[in-house]
Amino acid sequence: MKSFKREPELTADGTYTLYIPEIDEHYHSVNGAGIEASHVYIREALQHRGAERVEVLEVGFGTGLNAFLTLLEHIRSGCEIRYTTLELYPLPMEQIRQLNYGATLAPEHAELYIALHEAPWDVPTEIVPGFVLEKKIFDLTKDELPETYDVVYYDAFAPDKQPEMWNEEIYRKISQAMNPDAVLTTYCAKGVVRRGFQEAGLRMERIPGPPGKREMIRGTKILS
């Protein structure tokens, strides 16, 4: 997907997403990029898990929207967060600036959105006190995760667009890297995905999805 063209597209809530014409895929819901990310990952994962300190793993850094919203939640709640995000094909800064999430979602913290993207890769960086970001150039199809996490945002492209990211081996890697009572959410509500994570050791549930999507799924790591 490195060479694919990506076009900015306005979504229903006034935030932008990126569209890849070659595979007819959006980075976020056209019903609202900001609303979708807030619902799926902040509300139903981070806030649902609840803790004074959490280790977050994001599969798919992409535009940095999830990371930015998580940083804003840290500022709001004071929760100490170490945020690890995996990405094979980082977006160019020119495209990041076009998305303008900082000014759209939190003008008073707009510079922090850019700071997330300017942070070096593969080096833990404290963006603000209590929020440490580590962006990793990492191929989950080949490598094992070296650490464990309390919250997982599973935000790979859809199974029919990126099937290598939706299989038993990947689900096992994710499950093994989750601490007891850790929470995983994904926008994808396919039964085969829910059953796959369940077989990997998560207690799965269907929950209401964001606007335009009836359901999503959430998993909790259970002790074996």
Beta strands, then each sheet from edge to edge (+ up, - down):
strand 1: 7-10
strand 2: 16-20
strand 3: 25-26
strand 4: 53-59
strand 5: 80-87
strand 6: 125-128
strand 7: 131-137
strand 8: 149-154
strand 9: 178-186
strand 10: 202-208
strand 11: 215-221
sheet 1: 1+ 2- 3+
sheet 2: 6+ 7- 5- 4- 8- 9- 11+ 10-
end
